[in-house]
Amino acid sequence: MKIFQKEETDYIEKWMGDLISNEDMTPETKNRFKIITSYYGLKMRQLAESAKLTKIEVIAKFNILVKEQNKELKEVLPAEQFDSFSTFYDKLSWSVNKRLNQL
């Protein structure tokens, strides 16, 4: 199941790259951010590719992964950077949920 077009995926990846390059993150924080978002991004993509899950299961599991990712990132990022990430990711999550519901 395809949720985003290539241009949208490129925009998301660019935004994530800009967040870590524009913010004053320590190298360790940048590394942890990349590890966490890559891990959860992979898990989210695997959900979309699973032929065994129903749409409702994909939505529920996606929302759980978002909460788990946010919990881990909140422990790693300074408050201002987490707020910036969280604001963007809330919009992204809303869009994913809407698109999944329309499938």
Biopython code that builds the backbone (N, CA, C, O; Angstrom):
import numpy as np
from Bio.PDB.StructureBuilder import StructureBuilder

atoms = [
    (1, "MET", "N", (0.849, -1.160, 0.000)),
    (1, "MET", "CA", (0.000, 0.000, 0.000)),
    (1, "MET", "C", (0.900, 1.230, 0.000)),
    (1, "MET", "O", (1.800, 1.356, 0.830)),
    (2, "LYS", "N", (0.651, 2.112, -0.920)),
    (2, "LYS", "CA", (1.467, 3.310, -1.057)),
    (2, "LYS", "C", (0.730, 4.492, -0.437)),
    (2, "LYS", "O", (-0.395, 4.811, -0.824)),
    (3, "ILE", "N", (1.373, 5.130, 0.519)),
    (3, "ILE", "CA", (0.721, 6.218, 1.243)),
    (3, "ILE", "C", (1.139, 7.570, 0.693)),
    (3, "ILE", "O", (0.309, 8.469, 0.560)),
    (4, "PHE", "N", (2.421, 7.725, 0.372)),
    (4, "PHE", "CA", (2.933, 8.997, -0.120)),
    (4, "PHE", "C", (3.510, 8.847, -1.520)),
    (4, "PHE", "O", (4.041, 7.797, -1.883)),
    (5, "GLN", "N", (3.395, 9.904, -2.288)),
    (5, "GLN", "CA", (4.036, 9.968, -3.597)),
    (5, "GLN", "C", (5.529, 10.244, -3.389)),
    (5, "GLN", "O", (5.936, 10.686, -2.315)),
    (6, "LYS", "N", (6.321, 9.989, -4.393)),
    (6, "LYS", "CA", (7.776, 10.185, -4.311)),
    (6, "LYS", "C", (8.131, 11.605, -3.880)),
    (6, "LYS", "O", (9.015, 11.798, -3.046)),
    (7, "GLU", "N", (7.447, 12.595, -4.445)),
    (7, "GLU", "CA", (7.741, 13.998, -4.108)),
    (7, "GLU", "C", (7.472, 14.265, -2.627)),
    (7, "GLU", "O", (8.210, 15.009, -1.980)),
    (8, "GLU", "N", (6.422, 13.660, -2.102)),
    (8, "GLU", "CA", (6.095, 13.855, -0.685)),
    (8, "GLU", "C", (7.142, 13.186, 0.209)),
    (8, "GLU", "O", (7.556, 13.747, 1.224)),
    (9, "THR", "N", (7.559, 11.994, -0.177)),
    (9, "THR", "CA", (8.589, 11.295, 0.581)),
    (9, "THR", "C", (9.891, 12.087, 0.559)),
    (9, "THR", "O", (10.565, 12.211, 1.581)),
    (10, "ASP", "N", (10.242, 12.621, -0.603)),
    (10, "ASP", "CA", (11.445, 13.451, -0.712)),
    (10, "ASP", "C", (11.358, 14.668, 0.201)),
    (10, "ASP", "O", (12.340, 15.028, 0.851)),
    (11, "TYR", "N", (10.181, 15.308, 0.254)),
    (11, "TYR", "CA", (9.988, 16.478, 1.109)),
    (11, "TYR", "C", (10.167, 16.108, 2.583)),
    (11, "TYR", "O", (10.813, 16.836, 3.337)),
    (12, "ILE", "N", (9.601, 14.990, 2.981)),
    (12, "ILE", "CA", (9.713, 14.541, 4.377)),
    (12, "ILE", "C", (11.171, 14.278, 4.730)),
    (12, "ILE", "O", (11.649, 14.694, 5.785)),
    (13, "GLU", "N", (11.874, 13.584, 3.840)),
    (13, "GLU", "CA", (13.289, 13.296, 4.079)),
    (13, "GLU", "C", (14.113, 14.578, 4.143)),
    (13, "GLU", "O", (15.015, 14.696, 4.972)),
    (14, "LYS", "N", (13.807, 15.536, 3.273)),
    (14, "LYS", "CA", (14.524, 16.816, 3.290)),
    (14, "LYS", "C", (14.259, 17.553, 4.596)),
    (14, "LYS", "O", (15.181, 18.103, 5.199)),
    (15, "TRP", "N", (13.010, 17.567, 5.031)),
    (15, "TRP", "CA", (12.666, 18.253, 6.276)),
    (15, "TRP", "C", (13.413, 17.630, 7.453)),
    (15, "TRP", "O", (13.942, 18.343, 8.306)),
    (16, "MET", "N", (13.454, 16.306, 7.495)),
    (16, "MET", "CA", (14.162, 15.623, 8.589)),
    (16, "MET", "C", (15.650, 15.974, 8.546)),
    (16, "MET", "O", (16.260, 16.224, 9.585)),
    (17, "GLY", "N", (16.227, 15.992, 7.356)),
    (17, "GLY", "CA", (17.639, 16.356, 7.219)),
    (17, "GLY", "C", (17.890, 17.787, 7.637)),
    (17, "GLY", "O", (18.880, 18.084, 8.305)),
    (18, "ASP", "N", (16.972, 18.691, 7.236)),
    (18, "ASP", "CA", (17.109, 20.099, 7.625)),
    (18, "ASP", "C", (17.003, 20.275, 9.131)),
    (18, "ASP", "O", (17.706, 21.103, 9.711)),
    (19, "LEU", "N", (16.136, 19.506, 9.766)),
    (19, "LEU", "CA", (15.964, 19.622, 11.215)),
    (19, "LEU", "C", (17.270, 19.337, 11.933)),
    (19, "LEU", "O", (17.663, 20.076, 12.836)),
    (20, "ILE", "N", (17.938, 18.277, 11.538)),
    (20, "ILE", "CA", (19.168, 17.954, 12.260)),
    (20, "ILE", "C", (20.357, 18.798, 11.829)),
    (20, "ILE", "O", (21.315, 18.941, 12.588)),
    (21, "SER", "N", (20.315, 19.359, 10.629)),
    (21, "SER", "CA", (21.439, 20.197, 10.217)),
    (21, "SER", "C", (21.264, 21.644, 10.676)),
    (21, "SER", "O", (22.252, 22.343, 10.901)),
    (22, "ASN", "N", (20.020, 22.100, 10.816)),
    (22, "ASN", "CA", (19.777, 23.487, 11.209)),
    (22, "ASN", "C", (19.743, 23.695, 12.720)),
    (22, "ASN", "O", (19.932, 24.814, 13.198)),
    (23, "GLU", "N", (19.509, 22.653, 13.449)),
    (23, "GLU", "CA", (19.416, 22.771, 14.896)),
    (23, "GLU", "C", (20.787, 22.562, 15.521)),
    (23, "GLU", "O", (21.662, 21.919, 14.941)),
    (24, "ASP", "N", (20.952, 23.107, 16.694)),
    (24, "ASP", "CA", (22.202, 22.934, 17.425)),
    (24, "ASP", "C", (22.151, 21.635, 18.214)),
    (24, "ASP", "O", (21.930, 21.623, 19.425)),
    (25, "MET", "N", (22.362, 20.554, 17.496)),
    (25, "MET", "CA", (22.383, 19.245, 18.129)),
    (25, "MET", "C", (23.824, 18.784, 18.261)),
    (25, "MET", "O", (24.660, 19.026, 17.390)),
    (26, "THR", "N", (24.086, 18.128, 19.351)),
    (26, "THR", "CA", (25.403, 17.528, 19.497)),
    (26, "THR", "C", (25.495, 16.361, 18.509)),
    (26, "THR", "O", (24.469, 15.827, 18.087)),
    (27, "PRO", "N", (26.700, 15.969, 18.144)),
    (27, "PRO", "CA", (26.836, 14.808, 17.252)),
    (27, "PRO", "C", (26.140, 13.564, 17.820)),
    (27, "PRO", "O", (25.542, 12.787, 17.075)),
    (28, "GLU", "N", (26.222, 13.385, 19.124)),
    (28, "GLU", "CA", (25.565, 12.232, 19.749)),
    (28, "GLU", "C", (24.045, 12.317, 19.595)),
    (28, "GLU", "O", (23.394, 11.313, 19.305)),
    (29, "THR", "N", (23.483, 13.505, 19.788)),
    (29, "THR", "CA", (22.040, 13.688, 19.650)),
    (29, "THR", "C", (21.609, 13.448, 18.209)),
    (29, "THR", "O", (20.594, 12.797, 17.961)),
    (30, "LYS", "N", (22.383, 13.975, 17.256)),
    (30, "LYS", "CA", (22.075, 13.753, 15.836)),
    (30, "LYS", "C", (22.078, 12.265, 15.520)),
    (30, "LYS", "O", (21.187, 11.763, 14.835)),
    (31, "ASN", "N", (23.080, 11.572, 16.022)),
    (31, "ASN", "CA", (23.189, 10.141, 15.766)),
    (31, "ASN", "C", (22.000, 9.389, 16.364)),
    (31, "ASN", "O", (21.416, 8.539, 15.692)),
    (32, "ARG", "N", (21.632, 9.684, 17.601)),
    (32, "ARG", "CA", (20.481, 9.029, 18.247)),
    (32, "ARG", "C", (19.188, 9.350, 17.494)),
    (32, "ARG", "O", (18.341, 8.476, 17.310)),
    (33, "PHE", "N", (19.036, 10.611, 17.056)),
    (33, "PHE", "CA", (17.852, 11.014, 16.295)),
    (33, "PHE", "C", (17.736, 10.191, 15.019)),
    (33, "PHE", "O", (16.666, 9.677, 14.694)),
    (34, "LYS", "N", (18.844, 10.072, 14.304)),
    (34, "LYS", "CA", (18.847, 9.304, 13.050)),
    (34, "LYS", "C", (18.521, 7.840, 13.297)),
    (34, "LYS", "O", (17.749, 7.237, 12.551)),
    (35, "ILE", "N", (19.105, 7.267, 14.341)),
    (35, "ILE", "CA", (18.853, 5.858, 14.655)),
    (35, "ILE", "C", (17.379, 5.634, 14.988)),
    (35, "ILE", "O", (16.753, 4.712, 14.465)),
    (36, "ILE", "N", (16.835, 6.471, 15.849)),
    (36, "ILE", "CA", (15.439, 6.315, 16.281)),
    (36, "ILE", "C", (14.486, 6.503, 15.111)),
    (36, "ILE", "O", (13.603, 5.672, 14.898)),
    (37, "THR", "N", (14.649, 7.585, 14.345)),
    (37, "THR", "CA", (13.716, 7.840, 13.242)),
    (37, "THR", "C", (13.875, 6.824, 12.121)),
    (37, "THR", "O", (12.893, 6.474, 11.467)),
    (38, "SER", "N", (15.088, 6.344, 11.888)),
    (38, "SER", "CA", (15.295, 5.305, 10.867)),
    (38, "SER", "C", (14.629, 4.002, 11.288)),
    (38, "SER", "O", (13.972, 3.343, 10.482)),
    (39, "TYR", "N", (14.801, 3.639, 12.541)),
    (39, "TYR", "CA", (14.199, 2.401, 13.053)),
    (39, "TYR", "C", (12.678, 2.449, 12.927)),
    (39, "TYR", "O", (12.065, 1.531, 12.382)),
    (40, "TYR", "N", (12.081, 3.517, 13.430)),
    (40, "TYR", "CA", (10.618, 3.600, 13.389)),
    (40, "TYR", "C", (10.103, 3.818, 11.969)),
    (40, "TYR", "O", (9.027, 3.334, 11.619)),
    (41, "GLY", "N", (10.856, 4.536, 11.158)),
    (41, "GLY", "CA", (10.473, 4.701, 9.756)),
    (41, "GLY", "C", (10.419, 3.356, 9.044)),
    (41, "GLY", "O", (9.498, 3.095, 8.270)),
    (42, "LEU", "N", (11.406, 2.502, 9.306)),
    (42, "LEU", "CA", (11.425, 1.165, 8.717)),
    (42, "LEU", "C", (10.230, 0.352, 9.200)),
    (42, "LEU", "O", (9.561, -0.301, 8.400)),
    (43, "LYS", "N", (9.959, 0.388, 10.495)),
    (43, "LYS", "CA", (8.817, -0.352, 11.043)),
    (43, "LYS", "C", (7.499, 0.130, 10.425)),
    (43, "LYS", "O", (6.605, -0.671, 10.152)),
    (44, "MET", "N", (7.387, 1.431, 10.210)),
    (44, "MET", "CA", (6.165, 1.993, 9.613)),
    (44, "MET", "C", (6.030, 1.560, 8.154)),
    (44, "MET", "O", (4.934, 1.225, 7.705)),
    (45, "ARG", "N", (7.134, 1.565, 7.418)),
    (45, "ARG", "CA", (7.096, 1.106, 6.023)),
    (45, "ARG", "C", (6.726, -0.376, 5.943)),
    (45, "ARG", "O", (5.992, -0.791, 5.047)),
    (46, "GLN", "N", (7.236, -1.164, 6.882)),
    (46, "GLN", "CA", (6.911, -2.585, 6.901)),
    (46, "GLN", "C", (5.419, -2.809, 7.135)),
    (46, "GLN", "O", (4.835, -3.746, 6.590)),
    (47, "LEU", "N", (4.807, -1.953, 7.941)),
    (47, "LEU", "CA", (3.357, -2.048, 8.150)),
    (47, "LEU", "C", (2.621, -1.881, 6.828)),
    (47, "LEU", "O", (1.720, -2.653, 6.500)),
    (48, "ALA", "N", (3.018, -0.869, 6.081)),
    (48, "ALA", "CA", (2.350, -0.565, 4.809)),
    (48, "ALA", "C", (2.544, -1.692, 3.804)),
    (48, "ALA", "O", (1.705, -1.890, 2.926)),
    (49, "GLU", "N", (3.639, -2.427, 3.925)),
    (49, "GLU", "CA", (3.945, -3.493, 2.971)),
    (49, "GLU", "C", (3.363, -4.847, 3.377)),
    (49, "GLU", "O", (3.393, -5.798, 2.595)),
    (50, "SER", "N", (2.840, -4.933, 4.590)),
    (50, "SER", "CA", (2.332, -6.206, 5.083)),
    (50, "SER", "C", (0.983, -6.550, 4.458)),
    (50, "SER", "O", (0.014, -5.801, 4.581)),
    (51, "ALA", "N", (0.943, -7.675, 3.798)),
    (51, "ALA", "CA", (-0.307, -8.134, 3.186)),
    (51, "ALA", "C", (-1.189, -8.838, 4.213)),
    (51, "ALA", "O", (-2.358, -9.110, 3.943)),
    (52, "LYS", "N", (-0.642, -9.132, 5.377)),
    (52, "LYS", "CA", (-1.369, -9.874, 6.398)),
    (52, "LYS", "C", (-2.243, -8.985, 7.281)),
    (52, "LYS", "O", (-3.151, -9.480, 7.949)),
    (53, "LEU", "N", (-1.978, -7.683, 7.290)),
    (53, "LEU", "CA", (-2.698, -6.774, 8.182)),
    (53, "LEU", "C", (-3.875, -6.114, 7.476)),
    (53, "LEU", "O", (-3.808, -5.794, 6.289)),
    (54, "THR", "N", (-4.939, -5.919, 8.217)),
    (54, "THR", "CA", (-6.069, -5.151, 7.691)),
    (54, "THR", "C", (-5.744, -3.672, 7.799)),
    (54, "THR", "O", (-4.801, -3.284, 8.487)),
    (55, "LYS", "N", (-6.520, -2.858, 7.124)),
    (55, "LYS", "CA", (-6.317, -1.408, 7.186)),
    (55, "LYS", "C", (-6.418, -0.918, 8.637)),
    (55, "LYS", "O", (-5.623, -0.080, 9.064)),
    (56, "ILE", "N", (-7.371, -1.427, 9.379)),
    (56, "ILE", "CA", (-7.563, -1.008, 10.773)),
    (56, "ILE", "C", (-6.353, -1.408, 11.618)),
    (56, "ILE", "O", (-5.928, -0.646, 12.487)),
    (57, "GLU", "N", (-5.802, -2.586, 11.374)),
    (57, "GLU", "CA", (-4.614, -3.016, 12.109)),
    (57, "GLU", "C", (-3.414, -2.138, 11.772)),
    (57, "GLU", "O", (-2.632, -1.784, 12.655)),
    (58, "VAL", "N", (-3.267, -1.786, 10.496)),
    (58, "VAL", "CA", (-2.159, -0.919, 10.077)),
    (58, "VAL", "C", (-2.268, 0.438, 10.781)),
    (58, "VAL", "O", (-1.275, 0.952, 11.295)),
    (59, "ILE", "N", (-3.462, 1.009, 10.803)),
    (59, "ILE", "CA", (-3.664, 2.313, 11.448)),
    (59, "ILE", "C", (-3.324, 2.236, 12.931)),
    (59, "ILE", "O", (-2.609, 3.093, 13.451)),
    (60, "ALA", "N", (-3.833, 1.211, 13.614)),
    (60, "ALA", "CA", (-3.586, 1.064, 15.052)),
    (60, "ALA", "C", (-2.096, 0.889, 15.340)),
    (60, "ALA", "O", (-1.556, 1.532, 16.240)),
    (61, "LYS", "N", (-1.439, 0.027, 14.582)),
    (61, "LYS", "CA", (-0.010, -0.224, 14.798)),
    (61, "LYS", "C", (0.832, 1.000, 14.431)),
    (61, "LYS", "O", (1.839, 1.281, 15.082)),
    (62, "PHE", "N", (0.421, 1.724, 13.395)),
    (62, "PHE", "CA", (1.126, 2.958, 13.023)),
    (62, "PHE", "C", (1.075, 3.947, 14.181)),
    (62, "PHE", "O", (2.100, 4.520, 14.551)),
    (63, "ASN", "N", (-0.100, 4.150, 14.753)),
    (63, "ASN", "CA", (-0.246, 5.106, 15.848)),
    (63, "ASN", "C", (0.552, 4.693, 17.083)),
    (63, "ASN", "O", (1.069, 5.551, 17.798)),
    (64, "ILE", "N", (0.655, 3.400, 17.336)),
    (64, "ILE", "CA", (1.478, 2.913, 18.443)),
    (64, "ILE", "C", (2.949, 3.223, 18.178)),
    (64, "ILE", "O", (3.665, 3.675, 19.073)),
    (65, "LEU", "N", (3.399, 2.978, 16.945)),
    (65, "LEU", "CA", (4.795, 3.267, 16.601)),
    (65, "LEU", "C", (5.111, 4.755, 16.742)),
    (65, "LEU", "O", (6.193, 5.119, 17.204)),
    (66, "VAL", "N", (4.180, 5.609, 16.349)),
    (66, "VAL", "CA", (4.390, 7.059, 16.487)),
    (66, "VAL", "C", (4.576, 7.415, 17.961)),
    (66, "VAL", "O", (5.484, 8.170, 18.309)),
    (67, "LYS", "N", (3.726, 6.879, 18.817)),
    (67, "LYS", "CA", (3.832, 7.167, 20.254)),
    (67, "LYS", "C", (5.154, 6.666, 20.828)),
    (67, "LYS", "O", (5.787, 7.357, 21.626)),
    (68, "GLU", "N", (5.571, 5.468, 20.425)),
    (68, "GLU", "CA", (6.843, 4.921, 20.905)),
    (68, "GLU", "C", (8.018, 5.764, 20.428)),
    (68, "GLU", "O", (8.940, 6.043, 21.194)),
    (69, "GLN", "N", (7.981, 6.169, 19.160)),
    (69, "GLN", "CA", (9.047, 7.008, 18.606)),
    (69, "GLN", "C", (9.116, 8.332, 19.357)),
    (69, "GLN", "O", (10.198, 8.778, 19.738)),
    (70, "ASN", "N", (7.966, 8.959, 19.569)),
    (70, "ASN", "CA", (7.942, 10.243, 20.264)),
    (70, "ASN", "C", (8.472, 10.124, 21.688)),
    (70, "ASN", "O", (9.173, 11.013, 22.172)),
    (71, "LYS", "N", (8.138, 9.034, 22.350)),
    (71, "LYS", "CA", (8.629, 8.821, 23.716)),
    (71, "LYS", "C", (10.149, 8.760, 23.732)),
    (71, "LYS", "O", (10.794, 9.381, 24.577)),
    (72, "GLU", "N", (10.722, 8.004, 22.788)),
    (72, "GLU", "CA", (12.179, 7.899, 22.724)),
    (72, "GLU", "C", (12.830, 9.222, 22.342)),
    (72, "GLU", "O", (13.850, 9.604, 22.914)),
    (73, "LEU", "N", (12.237, 9.925, 21.370)),
    (73, "LEU", "CA", (12.824, 11.201, 20.937)),
    (73, "LEU", "C", (12.731, 12.266, 22.019)),
    (73, "LEU", "O", (13.615, 13.115, 22.130)),
    (74, "LYS", "N", (11.682, 12.230, 22.808)),
    (74, "LYS", "CA", (11.526, 13.215, 23.881)),
    (74, "LYS", "C", (12.650, 13.083, 24.909)),
    (74, "LYS", "O", (13.048, 14.065, 25.535)),
    (75, "GLU", "N", (13.152, 11.867, 25.074)),
    (75, "GLU", "CA", (14.255, 11.627, 26.001)),
    (75, "GLU", "C", (15.593, 12.084, 25.424)),
    (75, "GLU", "O", (16.531, 12.342, 26.177)),
    (76, "VAL", "N", (15.693, 12.187, 24.092)),
    (76, "VAL", "CA", (16.956, 12.479, 23.422)),
    (76, "VAL", "C", (17.089, 13.952, 23.042)),
    (76, "VAL", "O", (18.153, 14.549, 23.205)),
    (77, "LEU", "N", (16.001, 14.532, 22.532)),
    (77, "LEU", "CA", (16.062, 15.900, 22.000)),
    (77, "LEU", "C", (15.807, 16.945, 23.072)),
    (77, "LEU", "O", (15.019, 16.719, 23.990)),
    (78, "PRO", "N", (16.473, 18.091, 22.959)),
    (78, "PRO", "CA", (16.106, 19.226, 23.818)),
    (78, "PRO", "C", (14.648, 19.613, 23.534)),
    (78, "PRO", "O", (14.136, 19.358, 22.444)),
    (79, "ALA", "N", (13.995, 20.219, 24.504)),
    (79, "ALA", "CA", (12.555, 20.507, 24.425)),
    (79, "ALA", "C", (12.174, 21.260, 23.155)),
    (79, "ALA", "O", (11.194, 20.896, 22.504)),
    (80, "GLU", "N", (12.915, 22.293, 22.787)),
    (80, "GLU", "CA", (12.581, 23.094, 21.609)),
    (80, "GLU", "C", (12.656, 22.265, 20.325)),
    (80, "GLU", "O", (11.795, 22.385, 19.453)),
    (81, "GLN", "N", (13.669, 21.440, 20.215)),
    (81, "GLN", "CA", (13.817, 20.593, 19.031)),
    (81, "GLN", "C", (12.747, 19.514, 18.997)),
    (81, "GLN", "O", (12.223, 19.188, 17.932)),
    (82, "PHE", "N", (12.420, 18.958, 20.164)),
    (82, "PHE", "CA", (11.350, 17.963, 20.198)),
    (82, "PHE", "C", (10.025, 18.596, 19.793)),
    (82, "PHE", "O", (9.245, 17.987, 19.060)),
    (83, "ASP", "N", (9.764, 19.812, 20.263)),
    (83, "ASP", "CA", (8.525, 20.510, 19.889)),
    (83, "ASP", "C", (8.452, 20.736, 18.385)),
    (83, "ASP", "O", (7.396, 20.551, 17.780)),
    (84, "SER", "N", (9.560, 21.132, 17.779)),
    (84, "SER", "CA", (9.609, 21.350, 16.333)),
    (84, "SER", "C", (9.329, 20.046, 15.595)),
    (84, "SER", "O", (8.529, 20.014, 14.659)),
    (85, "PHE", "N", (9.990, 18.973, 16.018)),
    (85, "PHE", "CA", (9.770, 17.670, 15.401)),
    (85, "PHE", "C", (8.329, 17.218, 15.613)),
    (85, "PHE", "O", (7.670, 16.754, 14.683)),
    (86, "SER", "N", (7.857, 17.354, 16.823)),
    (86, "SER", "CA", (6.518, 16.883, 17.179)),
    (86, "SER", "C", (5.435, 17.606, 16.390)),
    (86, "SER", "O", (4.471, 16.978, 15.952)),
    (87, "THR", "N", (5.576, 18.904, 16.204)),
    (87, "THR", "CA", (4.596, 19.677, 15.435)),
    (87, "THR", "C", (4.515, 19.169, 14.001)),
    (87, "THR", "O", (3.425, 18.957, 13.471)),
    (88, "PHE", "N", (5.672, 18.975, 13.378)),
    (88, "PHE", "CA", (5.698, 18.466, 12.015)),
    (88, "PHE", "C", (5.157, 17.044, 11.962)),
    (88, "PHE", "O", (4.355, 16.718, 11.087)),
    (89, "TYR", "N", (5.587, 16.203, 12.883)),
    (89, "TYR", "CA", (5.196, 14.805, 12.847)),
    (89, "TYR", "C", (3.715, 14.614, 13.161)),
    (89, "TYR", "O", (3.096, 13.672, 12.665)),
    (90, "ASP", "N", (3.140, 15.494, 13.976)),
    (90, "ASP", "CA", (1.690, 15.440, 14.214)),
    (90, "ASP", "C", (0.932, 15.652, 12.908)),
    (90, "ASP", "O", (-0.051, 14.961, 12.641)),
    (91, "LYS", "N", (1.381, 16.599, 12.097)),
    (91, "LYS", "CA", (0.748, 16.848, 10.797)),
    (91, "LYS", "C", (0.943, 15.654, 9.871)),
    (91, "LYS", "O", (0.024, 15.257, 9.155)),
    (92, "LEU", "N", (2.129, 15.094, 9.888)),
    (92, "LEU", "CA", (2.430, 13.932, 9.065)),
    (92, "LEU", "C", (1.564, 12.734, 9.485)),
    (92, "LEU", "O", (1.010, 12.038, 8.634)),
    (93, "SER", "N", (1.453, 12.505, 10.773)),
    (93, "SER", "CA", (0.631, 11.402, 11.287)),
    (93, "SER", "C", (-0.829, 11.585, 10.910)),
    (93, "SER", "O", (-1.504, 10.628, 10.530)),
    (94, "TRP", "N", (-1.311, 12.802, 11.014)),
    (94, "TRP", "CA", (-2.696, 13.086, 10.636)),
    (94, "TRP", "C", (-2.913, 12.737, 9.167)),
    (94, "TRP", "O", (-3.915, 12.118, 8.809)),
    (95, "SER", "N", (-1.974, 13.137, 8.327)),
    (95, "SER", "CA", (-2.074, 12.869, 6.897)),
    (95, "SER", "C", (-2.045, 11.366, 6.616)),
    (95, "SER", "O", (-2.822, 10.869, 5.801)),
    (96, "VAL", "N", (-1.146, 10.644, 7.292)),
    (96, "VAL", "CA", (-1.066, 9.196, 7.099)),
    (96, "VAL", "C", (-2.376, 8.536, 7.516)),
    (96, "VAL", "O", (-2.916, 7.706, 6.784)),
    (97, "ASN", "N", (-2.885, 8.901, 8.684)),
    (97, "ASN", "CA", (-4.147, 8.322, 9.147)),
    (97, "ASN", "C", (-5.295, 8.610, 8.185)),
    (97, "ASN", "O", (-6.111, 7.732, 7.907)),
    (98, "LYS", "N", (-5.356, 9.823, 7.686)),
    (98, "LYS", "CA", (-6.408, 10.183, 6.736)),
    (98, "LYS", "C", (-6.296, 9.348, 5.466)),
    (98, "LYS", "O", (-7.292, 8.819, 4.973)),
    (99, "ARG", "N", (-5.091, 9.236, 4.944)),
    (99, "ARG", "CA", (-4.883, 8.479, 3.704)),
    (99, "ARG", "C", (-5.173, 6.991, 3.909)),
    (99, "ARG", "O", (-5.756, 6.342, 3.041)),
    (100, "LEU", "N", (-4.766, 6.461, 5.053)),
    (100, "LEU", "CA", (-5.062, 5.053, 5.329)),
    (100, "LEU", "C", (-6.554, 4.812, 5.418)),
    (100, "LEU", "O", (-7.048, 3.795, 4.932)),
    (101, "ASN", "N", (-7.271, 5.722, 6.024)),
    (101, "ASN", "CA", (-8.721, 5.581, 6.130)),
    (101, "ASN", "C", (-9.412, 5.641, 4.783)),
    (101, "ASN", "O", (-10.503, 5.095, 4.618)),
    (102, "GLN", "N", (-8.782, 6.303, 3.811)),
    (102, "GLN", "CA", (-9.386, 6.444, 2.479)),
    (102, "GLN", "C", (-9.100, 5.256, 1.573)),
    (102, "GLN", "O", (-9.714, 5.129, 0.513)),
    (103, "LEU", "N", (-8.179, 4.382, 1.970)),
    (103, "LEU", "CA", (-7.826, 3.215, 1.149)),
    (103, "LEU", "C", (-8.919, 2.174, 1.188)),
    (103, "LEU", "O", (-8.796, 1.125, 0.556)),
]
sb = StructureBuilder()
sb.init_structure("model")
sb.init_model(0)
sb.init_chain("A")
sb.init_seg("    ")
for serial, (resi, resn, name, xyz) in enumerate(atoms, 1):
    if name == "N":
        sb.init_residue(resn, " ", resi, " ")
    sb.init_atom(name, np.array(xyz, "f"), 0.0, 1.0, " ", f" {name:<3s}", serial, name[0])
structure = sb.get_structure()
